[in-house]
Amino acid sequence: MLKYLWDPANVITTGGLIFSSVSLFLALSNRLELSIATALWAVLSDHLDGVVAAHTKNRHPDFAKMGKSLDGFADIIYGAVLPAVILIQLSGPSVFGLVTATCLLAAGAIRLSYFDNFGHLRDGSFLGLPLSYDIPVMAIIFLARPWVPVDLFAHFTLSTFILLAGLHVASIRVAAPNVTMYVAISIFAVIASSTLGLRGLS
């Protein structure tokens, strides 16, 4: 089965899984800034693998099927499991943290199950907010952390992710990223990752 990873897009997806694994380790070690900095590279991998897959000529259907399933597992890890772990680490043994993490995991599983079965809407947009928004939102919140009162930071972050969990399964249309958005996401990910990484190492 490992032969199906010998495909440019699937190699990138696997690389994203490795970034997610490192990020999970850092989150469980309570090095949250470094965890998010690493997770942003999993986000970049997720965006890049689709672009590479679309531009790979004569791609064998079996590689494409394997890539689709692999991508779904990668999405649930970096888009739901990882944010849930970060939230629990941030909030400590709180009921609010447990509820938020549970809602995020459930919403992520439902959202990806729907997309796996029904795909994009007819106009090419997504139904519900994609999970790929979670880590960038987490990065923005942590970038602003020095300016947020300590006693409010965890509560604000949990409240934001309760809202995101609802948006993941809401009947809203979200436009698929275009080239300009991919470039903007990539630039943001590199800058945010560098900033949070340096902060986490200091």
Secondary structure by P-SEA (a helix, b strand, c coil): cccccccaaaaaaaaaaaaaaaaaaaaaacaaaaaaaaaaaaaaaaaaaaaaaaacccccaaaaaaaaaaaaaaaaacccaaaaaaaaaaacccaaaaaaaaaaaaaaaaaaaaaaccccccccccccccccaaaaaaaaaaaaccccccccaaaaaaaaaaaaaaaacccbbbbcccaaaaaaaaaaaaaaaaaaaaaaac
